[in-house]
């Protein structure tokens, strides 16, 4: 079953059942003024991507405070974030600190190498050590667990030997997803949730994405015989996510808008 909520996740999470989620995979909005940004001219449909930094961190913290009781003991969280302003805003560090403050156990840290610098050059102080800029061709995937690092029940895995060997190297090389193809300004590739779901959950697990966007997480969860739940404030993105899931092999979908099943 796939459930798609066209709501703010902070309104949806309180109505979810306690101890019902096995795995959270998400990428919060980047907060880099998408749509009014030199390299990212496409804006989010409904969301203002330019919150004051303290409000932005509060959004993330509130979300994971509310989620704590909903995740099973031993359940995992994977948060994809990127440091911004050439590393001067260390979002990876700030998110880790607020998660630890709210009782989540640091589990691991994966570097996602995107290989997307191309011909861009961050000159800064050109040919001078005065104040050079450094381009970031990578993002972070931060992993956390609730209370214990070990899953508390035995299930069926779909993880292959070669996948396990390759993916336990915490340096993942994956090209970004096309913004135009996926109709979203900041999509992550299917390969990202695909690896995380197989590495961190049994078949049949419930996977939740509070910032669901174009539905990549729930579409992949559906393909991998998991339950999937997502939220997004944009009706356009929710409708597109619904269509992406329908393209999958399984068609057991429940779309929810404003708390009412359609």
HELIX and SHEET records of a PDB file:
HELIX    1   1 UNK A    9  UNK A   12  1                                   4    
HELIX    2   2 UNK A   13  UNK A   15  5                                   3    
HELIX    3   3 UNK A   53  UNK A   67  1                                  15    
HELIX    4   4 UNK A   91  UNK A  101  1                                  11    
HELIX    5   5 UNK A  161  UNK A  167  1                                   7    
HELIX    6   6 UNK A  179  UNK A  182  1                                   4    
HELIX    7   7 UNK A  190  UNK A  200  1                                  11    
HELIX    8   8 UNK A  216  UNK A  223  1                                   8    
HELIX    9   9 UNK A  235  UNK A  246  1                                  12    
SHEET    1   A10 UNK A 171  UNK A 173  0                                        
SHEET    2   A10 UNK A 104  UNK A 113  1                                        
SHEET    3   A10 UNK A 138  UNK A 146 -1                                        
SHEET    4   A10 UNK A  71  UNK A  81 -1                                        
SHEET    5   A10 UNK A  21  UNK A  26  1                                        
SHEET    6   A10 UNK A 206  UNK A 209  1                                        
SHEET    7   A10 UNK A 227  UNK A 231  1                                        
SHEET    8   A10 UNK A   2  UNK A   6  1                                        
SHEET    9   A10 UNK A 253  UNK A 257  1                                        
SHEET   10   A10 UNK A 260  UNK A 261 -1                                        
END                                                                             
